[in-house]
Amino acid sequence: MDKIIEIKNLSKSFGDKKVLEDINLYIRRGEFMTLLGPSGCGKTTLLRMIAGFLQPDEGSILMDGKELAGVPPHERPLNTVFQRYALFPHLDVYDNIAFGLKLKKVPEEEIEKRVRRVLKLVAMSDYEDRDVETLSGGQQQRIAIARAIVNQPKVLLLDEPLAALDLKMRKDMQIELKEMHKKLGITFIYVTHDQEEALTLSDTVVVLNEGRIQQIGTPVDIYNEPVNCFVADFIGESNILKGRMIRDRRVAFIKHEFDCVDEGFGEDVKVDVVVRPEDIYFTTDPAKCQFKAKVNTCTFKGVHYEMWVDTDTGYELMIQDYDPYPVGSEVMLYIDPDDIQVMKKERECNTLYGTVKDEETIELLGGEFPLKSGFEPGTEVKVEIPFEAIDLMDNLDDGVLTGEVHFILYMGNHYHLTIKTDDGDFLWVDTNDIWDKGDLVGIRLNPENSKKEIKISKKDEQAQ
């Protein structure tokens, strides 16, 4: 396998904030790789470290087997295309593209030959004498790409280069970028938060969140075989549901049992299940029907109808279909085995570590929680708190701790929230209440909400 770039154990912090943690990946020669994730996930920081604009705290970046540490950006055999095109307003199109070649003292004949070649490649052959400020956004982006590739880099880095364009222009430029990549044959490393863009352009997609790689794979793999709930939710629309693996090739969710193609999870094991909205089918054949539902909403989305249905067991599912079904209608539904994606559960409860303060109090996450442990003051303990045993309060003063709603996952009949506390720790909460991302909340315990007990044990021992 011909690797052009290898990234090993890469980490980066800004102050107390860890932006990237233990990143390991490689990029093949000639590959179109996309770094995909929400704002703040670390994708641009990773790109800037490859470019040489930032230095890692730990780890290494190798290009053709050689360490890049200490090599300044202008000496690395790569070029970067930025979201803000960074064209020189006092130079025309030709001189903008030729600028880097002139700095390298490339002969004038060679400069002209290369500039005209890349102008043709980006479909801007008649624009060499134009003032760059008279060009449209899409035309300026083409010139920025031309200026980067005229230097014949081994790798082209693209940092959300289409973000400033309108939707139609962005779609057109996606097609052109894909064609450029094929013609040039060089390695593209592309940063975006646009899932559709990543799936359209890439040979390989790297999904990042909170500074860590969540999944690496082809667009088809990422979409059809997400490894966790974050990837499933972030890439396209999904129905994400709690499930139970009965045995190999048999799974239960929405209080029904289904055949599936997954194996190796064990028997009677809790799992998460993903079903894409386009993979739930309507039927009029009672023999084919696996469950029934009532249509709640039906909205035309251009190429399909999006319907929300309430199942006969109290779950809400999204379905996408080319044919509409009237609101209020009773429908029969089925799911094919290979359209059910089973995933291991990332966690079954909040596992926290703290110290017994007194008979009725444990210090956790910088706060004091009313919990009876039966252990002596000063004992270090592990506390396992069910997701439903945490209450979120509008009034911050009503909580033992305060935090912010960081991520929201709808699970068919409840919301699974990720809460980031003021100290940067994470808690997970199951609730029927509706919150928005970014909401500030007070956090307290309410064991009566949960069917499971809060378990307390000495640290590194079995829970009691």
C-alpha positions as CSV (number, residue, x, y, z in Angstrom):
1,M,0.0,0.0,0.0
2,D,1.5,3.3,-1.1
3,K,1.2,5.7,1.8
4,I,2.1,9.3,1.2
5,I,1.3,10.6,4.7
6,E,1.3,8.8,8.0
7,I,0.0,10.4,11.3
8,K,1.0,8.6,14.5
9,N,-0.2,9.3,18.0
10,L,-0.9,12.9,17.3
11,S,-2.2,15.2,20.0
12,K,-2.7,18.9,20.3
13,S,-4.0,21.2,23.1
14,F,-4.7,24.9,23.3
15,G,-4.3,25.8,27.0
16,D,-6.4,23.3,29.0
17,K,-8.5,22.3,26.0
18,K,-7.4,19.1,24.3
19,V,-8.2,19.7,20.6
20,L,-6.8,16.4,19.2
21,E,-6.1,13.2,21.1
22,D,-4.0,10.3,19.9
23,I,-4.8,10.6,16.2
24,N,-3.6,7.7,14.0
25,L,-4.3,7.4,10.3
26,Y,-2.6,7.2,6.9
27,I,-3.4,8.7,3.5
28,R,-2.7,6.8,0.3
29,R,-1.0,8.4,-2.7
30,G,-3.6,9.9,-5.1
31,E,-6.5,9.4,-2.5
32,F,-9.3,11.9,-1.9
33,M,-9.6,11.9,1.9
34,T,-12.1,14.0,3.8
35,L,-11.9,15.0,7.4
36,L,-15.5,15.4,8.5
37,G,-17.0,16.5,11.8
38,P,-18.9,19.3,13.6
39,S,-17.4,22.6,14.4
40,G,-14.7,22.3,17.1
41,C,-14.0,18.6,16.4
42,G,-10.3,19.3,15.5
43,K,-10.4,18.7,11.7
44,T,-9.0,22.1,10.8
45,T,-6.3,21.9,13.5
46,L,-5.2,18.5,12.0
47,L,-5.1,20.0,8.5
48,R,-3.0,23.0,9.8
49,M,-0.5,20.6,11.5
50,I,-0.1,18.7,8.2
51,A,0.5,22.0,6.5
52,G,3.0,23.1,9.1
53,F,1.2,26.1,10.4
54,L,0.8,24.4,13.8
55,Q,3.1,22.0,15.6
56,P,1.8,18.9,17.5
57,D,2.3,18.5,21.3
58,E,2.8,14.8,20.8
59,G,3.2,12.4,17.9
60,S,4.5,12.7,14.4
61,I,3.6,13.4,10.8
62,L,5.5,11.6,8.1
63,M,5.5,12.3,4.4
64,D,7.0,9.6,2.2
65,G,8.5,8.2,5.3
66,K,10.2,11.3,6.4
67,E,9.4,13.3,9.6
68,L,7.9,16.7,8.9
69,A,8.7,18.2,12.3
70,G,10.7,21.3,11.9
71,V,10.0,21.6,8.2
72,P,8.5,25.1,7.6
73,P,5.2,25.3,5.5
74,H,6.9,26.7,2.4
75,E,9.3,23.8,2.2
76,R,6.7,21.1,2.4
77,P,5.6,19.6,-0.9
78,L,2.0,20.6,-0.4
79,N,-0.3,23.6,-0.9
80,T,-3.4,24.8,0.9
81,V,-6.7,26.2,-0.4
82,F,-8.5,28.2,2.3
83,Q,-12.2,29.0,2.8
84,R,-11.3,32.7,2.4
85,Y,-9.5,32.4,-0.9
86,A,-6.6,34.8,0.1
87,L,-6.2,36.1,-3.5
88,F,-4.1,39.2,-4.0
89,P,-6.5,42.1,-4.9
90,H,-3.7,44.2,-6.6
91,L,-2.8,41.4,-9.0
92,D,-4.8,40.0,-12.0
93,V,-5.7,36.4,-12.4
94,Y,-2.5,35.4,-14.3
95,D,-0.2,37.0,-11.7
96,N,-2.1,35.6,-8.8
97,I,-1.6,32.1,-10.2
98,A,2.1,32.8,-11.1
99,F,3.0,34.4,-7.8
100,G,4.5,31.3,-6.2
101,L,6.4,30.2,-9.3
102,K,8.0,33.7,-9.6
103,L,9.1,33.4,-5.9
104,K,10.8,30.1,-6.8
105,K,12.4,31.9,-9.8
106,V,10.9,29.4,-12.3
107,P,11.8,30.5,-15.9
108,E,9.1,32.7,-17.5
109,E,8.4,30.3,-20.3
110,E,7.7,27.5,-17.8
111,I,5.5,29.8,-15.7
112,E,3.4,30.7,-18.8
113,K,3.1,27.1,-19.8
114,R,2.0,26.0,-16.3
115,V,-0.4,28.9,-15.7
116,R,-2.2,28.3,-19.0
117,R,-2.5,24.6,-18.2
118,V,-4.1,25.1,-14.9
119,L,-6.4,27.9,-16.2
120,K,-7.7,25.3,-18.7
121,L,-8.0,22.7,-16.0
122,V,-10.2,25.0,-13.9
123,A,-12.2,26.3,-16.9
124,M,-10.9,29.9,-16.7
125,S,-8.8,30.1,-19.8
126,D,-10.1,33.5,-21.0
127,Y,-9.7,35.2,-17.6
128,E,-6.0,35.7,-17.2
129,D,-6.1,39.5,-17.5
130,R,-9.2,40.0,-15.3
131,D,-9.1,41.8,-11.9
132,V,-9.8,39.1,-9.3
133,E,-12.2,41.4,-7.5
134,T,-14.5,41.4,-10.5
135,L,-14.9,37.6,-10.3
136,S,-17.8,35.7,-8.7
137,G,-17.2,33.6,-5.6
138,G,-17.0,30.4,-7.7
139,Q,-14.5,31.9,-10.1
140,Q,-12.4,33.2,-7.3
141,Q,-12.4,29.7,-5.8
142,R,-11.2,28.2,-9.1
143,I,-8.3,30.7,-9.2
144,A,-7.4,29.8,-5.6
145,I,-7.3,26.2,-6.6
146,A,-5.3,27.0,-9.7
147,R,-2.7,28.9,-7.7
148,A,-2.3,25.9,-5.4
149,I,-1.9,23.2,-8.1
150,V,0.3,25.3,-10.4
151,N,3.2,24.5,-7.9
152,Q,2.7,20.8,-8.6
153,P,2.3,19.8,-5.0
154,K,2.3,16.2,-3.9
155,V,-0.7,16.9,-1.7
156,L,-3.4,19.5,-1.9
157,L,-5.0,20.6,1.4
158,L,-8.5,22.1,1.2
159,D,-10.0,23.8,4.3
160,E,-13.8,24.1,3.7
161,P,-13.1,25.7,0.3
162,L,-16.8,25.7,-0.8
163,A,-18.3,27.0,2.4
164,A,-18.7,30.6,1.1
165,L,-20.6,29.6,-2.0
166,D,-24.3,29.4,-2.5
167,L,-25.9,26.0,-2.8
168,K,-26.0,25.6,-6.6
169,M,-22.5,26.9,-7.0
170,R,-21.3,24.5,-4.3
171,K,-22.9,21.5,-6.0
172,D,-21.3,22.5,-9.3
173,M,-17.9,23.0,-7.7
174,Q,-18.1,19.6,-6.0
175,I,-18.4,18.0,-9.5
176,E,-15.5,20.1,-10.8
177,L,-13.3,19.2,-7.8
178,K,-13.9,15.5,-8.3
179,E,-12.9,15.9,-12.0
180,M,-9.8,17.9,-11.1
181,H,-8.8,15.2,-8.7
182,K,-9.1,12.5,-11.4
183,K,-7.1,14.6,-13.9
184,L,-4.3,15.7,-11.5
185,G,-3.9,12.3,-9.8
186,I,-2.5,14.0,-6.7
187,T,-3.6,13.5,-3.1
188,F,-6.4,15.7,-1.8
189,I,-7.1,16.2,1.9
190,Y,-10.4,18.0,2.3
191,V,-12.0,19.5,5.5
192,T,-15.7,20.0,5.7
193,H,-18.7,19.8,8.2
194,D,-21.0,19.1,5.2
195,Q,-21.9,15.3,5.3
196,E,-23.3,15.3,1.8
197,E,-20.2,17.0,0.4
198,A,-18.0,14.4,2.1
199,L,-20.0,11.5,0.8
200,T,-20.0,13.0,-2.8
201,L,-16.3,13.7,-3.1
202,S,-14.4,11.3,-1.1
203,D,-12.6,8.0,-1.5
204,T,-12.2,7.8,2.3
205,V,-14.0,9.7,5.0
206,V,-12.5,10.3,8.5
207,V,-15.2,11.2,11.0
208,L,-14.0,13.2,14.0
209,N,-15.7,14.3,17.2
210,E,-14.3,15.9,20.3
211,G,-10.7,15.6,19.0
212,R,-10.9,11.8,18.4
213,I,-11.4,9.7,15.3
214,Q,-14.8,8.0,15.4
215,Q,-14.7,6.0,12.2
216,I,-12.6,5.7,9.0
217,G,-14.1,4.2,5.9
218,T,-15.5,4.6,2.4
219,P,-18.6,6.8,2.0
220,V,-20.7,3.7,1.6
221,D,-19.3,2.1,4.7
222,I,-19.7,5.2,6.8
223,Y,-23.3,5.6,5.7
224,N,-24.4,1.9,5.8
225,E,-22.2,0.6,8.7
226,P,-21.8,3.4,11.3
227,V,-19.8,2.2,14.3
228,N,-21.6,4.3,16.9
229,C,-24.6,6.6,17.5
230,F,-22.6,9.8,16.8
231,V,-21.7,8.7,13.3
232,A,-25.1,7.3,12.6
233,D,-26.7,10.6,13.6
234,F,-24.2,12.9,12.0
235,I,-24.1,11.1,8.6
236,G,-27.6,11.5,7.1
237,E,-31.0,10.9,8.7
238,S,-31.3,7.9,11.1
239,N,-33.7,6.1,13.4
240,I,-31.5,5.2,16.4
241,L,-33.1,2.9,18.9
242,K,-32.3,0.9,22.0
243,G,-32.2,-2.8,21.2
244,R,-31.4,-6.3,22.5
245,M,-29.4,-8.9,20.6
246,I,-31.4,-12.1,21.2
247,R,-28.8,-14.3,19.3
248,D,-26.9,-14.2,16.1
249,R,-29.1,-12.7,13.3
250,R,-32.0,-11.9,15.6
251,V,-32.5,-8.6,17.3
252,A,-35.3,-6.9,19.3
253,F,-36.2,-3.2,19.2
254,I,-39.4,-1.1,19.3
255,K,-40.8,-4.1,21.3
256,H,-40.7,-6.3,18.2
257,E,-38.2,-9.0,17.0
258,F,-36.5,-8.8,13.6
259,D,-34.2,-11.0,11.6
260,C,-30.9,-9.2,10.9
261,V,-27.4,-10.1,9.4
262,D,-25.3,-9.2,12.4
263,E,-23.4,-11.8,14.4
264,G,-20.9,-12.0,17.2
265,F,-22.6,-9.8,19.8
266,G,-23.6,-12.7,22.1
267,E,-27.0,-13.6,23.4
268,D,-29.4,-11.3,25.3
269,V,-27.0,-8.4,25.0
270,K,-28.0,-4.7,25.0
271,V,-27.2,-3.0,21.7
272,D,-28.1,0.1,19.7
273,V,-29.9,-0.2,16.4
274,V,-29.8,2.0,13.4
275,V,-32.4,1.9,10.6
276,R,-32.3,4.5,7.8
277,P,-35.6,6.2,7.0
278,E,-35.5,5.0,3.4
279,D,-35.2,1.4,4.6
280,I,-38.6,1.1,6.3
281,Y,-41.1,-0.1,3.8
282,F,-44.9,0.0,3.5
283,T,-46.8,-3.1,2.6
284,T,-50.4,-4.1,2.0
285,D,-49.6,-7.8,2.5
286,P,-50.5,-8.9,6.1
287,A,-48.0,-11.8,5.8
288,K,-45.1,-9.4,5.1
289,C,-46.1,-6.9,7.8
290,Q,-43.8,-6.9,10.9
291,F,-45.4,-4.0,12.8
292,K,-48.2,-1.5,12.4
293,A,-48.2,2.3,12.8
294,K,-50.2,5.5,12.4
295,V,-49.0,8.3,10.2
296,N,-48.5,11.5,12.2
297,T,-47.0,13.9,9.6
298,C,-46.4,13.8,5.9
299,T,-44.1,16.4,4.3
300,F,-43.0,16.7,0.6
301,K,-39.1,17.0,0.5
302,G,-38.6,17.4,-3.3
303,V,-37.6,13.8,-4.3
304,H,-39.4,12.0,-1.5
305,Y,-42.0,12.4,1.2
306,E,-40.9,12.4,4.8
307,M,-43.4,10.8,7.3
308,W,-43.3,10.4,11.0
309,V,-45.3,7.5,12.3
310,D,-46.2,6.2,15.7
311,T,-45.8,2.5,16.0
312,D,-48.2,0.1,17.7
313,T,-45.8,-0.1,20.6
314,G,-45.3,3.6,21.3
315,Y,-42.2,4.5,19.3
316,E,-41.9,7.3,16.8
317,L,-40.0,6.6,13.5
318,M,-39.1,8.6,10.5
319,I,-39.8,7.1,7.1
320,Q,-38.9,8.4,3.6
321,D,-40.8,7.1,0.6
322,Y,-41.7,8.2,-2.9
323,D,-45.4,7.7,-2.2
324,P,-47.3,9.8,0.4
325,Y,-49.6,8.3,3.0
326,P,-52.3,10.5,4.5
327,V,-52.0,11.8,8.0
328,G,-54.0,9.6,10.4
329,S,-53.9,6.5,8.1
330,E,-53.0,3.1,9.6
331,V,-50.2,1.4,7.8
332,M,-48.3,-1.9,7.8
333,L,-44.5,-1.8,7.8
334,Y,-41.5,-4.1,7.4
335,I,-37.7,-3.9,7.4
336,D,-35.4,-6.2,5.5
337,P,-32.7,-8.0,7.6
338,D,-29.7,-6.3,5.8
339,D,-31.2,-2.8,6.4
340,I,-30.8,-3.2,10.2
341,Q,-27.5,-2.0,11.5
342,V,-26.6,-3.3,15.0
343,M,-24.0,-1.5,17.1
344,K,-22.3,-2.1,20.4
345,K,-23.5,0.1,23.2
346,E,-20.9,2.7,24.1
347,R,-22.1,2.8,27.7
348,E,-25.0,1.6,29.9
349,C,-24.8,4.2,32.6
350,N,-22.7,7.1,33.9
351,T,-19.6,5.7,35.6
352,L,-18.1,8.3,37.9
353,Y,-15.4,8.3,40.6
354,G,-15.6,10.4,43.8
355,T,-14.9,10.5,47.5
356,V,-17.2,9.8,50.4
357,K,-17.6,13.1,52.4
358,D,-19.9,11.8,55.2
359,E,-22.7,9.3,55.8
360,E,-25.1,11.0,53.3
361,T,-22.8,12.8,50.8
362,I,-20.4,11.9,48.0
363,E,-18.2,14.4,46.2
364,L,-18.5,13.9,42.5
365,L,-17.4,16.2,39.5
366,G,-16.6,19.0,41.9
367,G,-20.1,18.9,43.5
368,E,-21.6,17.3,46.6
369,F,-24.4,14.7,45.9
370,P,-26.8,13.3,48.5
371,L,-25.8,9.7,48.3
372,K,-25.6,7.1,51.1
373,S,-22.7,4.8,50.5
374,G,-22.1,2.9,53.8
375,F,-18.3,3.6,53.5
376,E,-16.1,5.6,55.8
377,P,-15.4,9.3,55.0
378,G,-12.5,9.7,52.7
379,T,-13.1,6.4,50.9
380,E,-12.7,6.6,47.1
381,V,-15.7,5.1,45.4
382,K,-17.1,4.3,42.0
383,V,-20.6,5.5,41.4
384,E,-22.8,4.0,38.6
385,I,-25.7,6.4,37.8
386,P,-28.5,5.3,35.4
387,F,-29.2,7.8,32.6
388,E,-32.7,8.4,33.9
389,A,-31.6,9.1,37.4
390,I,-30.3,12.6,36.4
391,D,-32.6,15.5,36.3
392,L,-31.9,18.7,34.3
393,M,-33.2,22.0,35.6
394,D,-34.0,25.3,33.9
395,N,-33.0,27.1,37.0
396,L,-29.2,26.6,37.4
397,D,-29.4,27.3,41.1
398,D,-31.6,24.2,41.5
399,G,-28.7,21.9,40.5
400,V,-25.7,20.5,42.4
401,L,-23.7,21.2,39.2
402,T,-24.3,23.3,36.1
403,G,-23.6,22.3,32.5
404,E,-24.5,22.7,28.8
405,V,-26.5,20.5,26.5
406,H,-23.7,19.3,24.1
407,F,-25.4,16.7,21.9
408,I,-28.9,15.4,21.5
409,L,-29.9,12.0,20.2
410,Y,-33.6,11.1,19.6
411,M,-34.1,7.4,20.5
412,G,-37.7,6.9,19.3
413,N,-39.5,7.4,22.6
414,H,-37.0,9.6,24.6
415,Y,-34.0,11.9,24.2
416,H,-30.5,10.8,25.0
417,L,-28.5,13.9,25.9
418,T,-24.7,14.5,26.3
419,I,-24.2,17.2,29.0
420,K,-20.8,18.9,29.3
421,T,-20.3,20.2,32.8
422,D,-18.6,23.4,33.6
423,D,-15.4,21.5,34.5
424,G,-15.4,19.8,31.1
425,D,-16.6,16.4,32.2
426,F,-19.4,14.6,30.4
427,L,-22.7,13.1,31.7
428,W,-25.4,11.3,29.7
429,V,-29.1,11.8,30.5
430,D,-32.3,10.1,29.3
431,T,-35.3,12.4,29.3
432,N,-38.6,13.0,27.8
433,D,-38.1,16.8,28.1
434,I,-37.2,18.8,25.0
435,W,-33.9,20.7,25.2
436,D,-31.9,22.5,22.6
437,K,-28.2,22.2,22.0
438,G,-26.4,24.9,24.0
439,D,-29.0,25.2,26.7
440,L,-27.5,25.8,30.2
441,V,-28.9,23.4,32.8
442,G,-28.7,22.7,36.5
443,I,-27.8,19.0,37.2
444,R,-29.1,17.0,40.2
445,L,-29.9,13.4,41.0
446,N,-33.4,12.0,41.1
447,P,-33.2,8.2,41.7
448,E,-37.0,7.8,41.7
449,N,-37.0,8.5,37.9
450,S,-35.0,5.3,37.3
451,K,-36.0,1.7,37.2
452,K,-32.4,0.9,38.1
453,E,-30.6,1.7,41.3
454,I,-27.5,3.9,41.7
455,K,-24.7,1.5,42.5
456,I,-21.8,2.5,44.8
457,S,-18.6,0.5,45.3
458,K,-15.1,1.0,46.4
459,K,-12.9,2.2,43.6
460,D,-11.6,-0.7,41.5
461,E,-14.0,-3.1,43.2
462,Q,-17.2,-4.7,42.1
463,A,-20.3,-2.5,42.6
464,Q,-22.4,-3.3,45.7
